[in-house]
Amino acid sequence: MKTCTKCGEEKGLNEFHRCRGKKDGRHGHCKPCRCTATLAYAQTTRGRATRRTRREARRLTARGRATNLHRNTKCRAKKKGICFNLGKDWIEIRMLAGYCEITGVEFDFTAATGPFSPSIDRVESGGGYTEENCRVVCWVLNAAMNDWGLDPVLKLARALLEQQK
């Protein structure tokens, strides 16, 4: 048994969160008191700013982007009623490589969206989101291949290179 330092009630140890820094290994405030305090802090200007800053910082990492891409793609597949079996780890491995699987252009993690942000491309647009049918490419390439596939994009790239000579 332990007494909460916030509400003063005596409760069982399982009513207190674990804390390695305390002698008894438990926080001084009980779980309901900590929950109330956490929610109150989250409503303050500083709490909202802290949450926003953490979310933005997470988005700038390969792991954070992989998590967002996984969630958004899964949601899109559900809306379209198509198969989805991509793992977060599968996406993260490709994000950590740091470049587009088709062009080799380096991904840009500094902005939320942009032409060189990572995007999941389905090789066969009619197929589902499976490891065999997907690859991680830069957004601008995925948008360009949207309706016509890779061949017209390659033709356009060759023509552009010829014009630059």
N, C-alpha and C positions, 0 to 999 in steps of 0.2 A: 504494500500500500504506500501511496505517496500523496502529499498534499499539493495541490496546484497553487503556485505563487500568485496567480492572477485572480481566480475566483474563490480560492480558499477551501474548496471541496476536497475531501479525501477520496482518491480513486485508485483502482488497480494499475499496475505498471503498464499494462497493455493499453491504457488510456492516454499514454504519453509517448510522443515520438522519440525515437532513438537519437542519442547524441553522444559521440565518442568522447567529447571534451568534459563531460560531467562524470563525477565519481560513480554514480549509480547507473550511468549509461543512458539516462533519459533527460529530456528537456524539463525545465521547471514549470512551464505552462502546459495544461492538458490539451489534447487535440482540439476540442471545440473552441477553447480560448485562442489557440494559435490560428485556427481557421478564421475566426472572427477578426483577429488582428491583421492577418494577411489580406483578407478581403477589404478591410478598411484602408489599408495602405495602398492597395491596388486602385482605389477610387481617388486617391490624392493625385495632384498634378505630377509630383515626383514619381509616384508609382507607375502612372501611365507612361511617362517618359522612359523610365527604366525598362518597362516591358517592350515598348516600341524600339528602343535602342538594341535590346537583346535580339529581337526578331529581325531587325535589319542586319545586325552583325552575323546572325546565323545564315541569312540569305546570301551573304558574300562568300560563304565557304562551299566547297564541293559537296560536303555532307548535307548542309542545309538546302542547297539547290536540289540535290537528289531527293530529299524528303518532299519538298514542294512539288517537284516534277512527278514523283510517284503518286502523291495524293491527287493532283490535278488530272493526271492521265487515267487513274483508276476511276475517278468521277466521270470523266468524259466517256470512258468505255461503258460505264453503267448506263449513262444517258442514251448512248447509241445502241445498247443491248448487244455489245460484242465481247468476245473473250478477253480477259485480262489475267495474266499470270506472271507479270514482271515483278521481281523482287527489288526491294529498296537497295540491297547490296549490289545487284546486277547493274543498276543505274549508277550507284556511287562509284563502282570500279571504273566505269567509263568516264565519269566526271573527273575522277582523280587523274586519269590519263591527261586531261586538260586540253584536248583538241578534238576537232570534228573528225568523225570516222571516215568521211568521204574526202574532204578537202585538205585536212591536216591543219586548218586554221585554228589558232589558239582560242579557247573560249574566253569570253569576257564576263567575269563574275562581279565586276564593280557596279553594274547597274542592274536594276530589277528586270528590265527587258531591254532588248537591243538587237541589232543584226547578228552579233556574234555570241548571243546568249545560247546556252544549250537547249536543245529541243529533241523530242523523241519522234523519229520518223518510222513509219511503217513501210517496209519494202513493198509489200502488196497492200495497197490501200483498202482493199476489200477484206483483208484478213484481220485477225485480232492483234492485241498487244501481247505478243509472245516473244520470248528471247530469240527464236529463230526468225521472226518477222520484223524485228525492230533494231534500230541503231540510234546512237546519240549523235546528232549533227548540229551545226549552227542554225539558228532560227531563220536567217535570210535564205539559206539553201533549202530548208524544209518548205518555206513559203513559196519559193520559186518552183519547186518540184510538185507542189500541191496537186495540180490538175493534170500535168503532162508527164511527170516523171523526170528522170535524170538526163535522158538523151537530148531534149530541147535545151536544157541548161548547159550541157557540154557544147552543143552547137553554138549557142550564144557566147559562151566563154571563148571558144576558138575564134569566132568572128571579132570579138572585142580585142583579143590579143593581136590579130592581124591588123586591125585598125590602128593599134598603138605603135606598130613598127614603123 
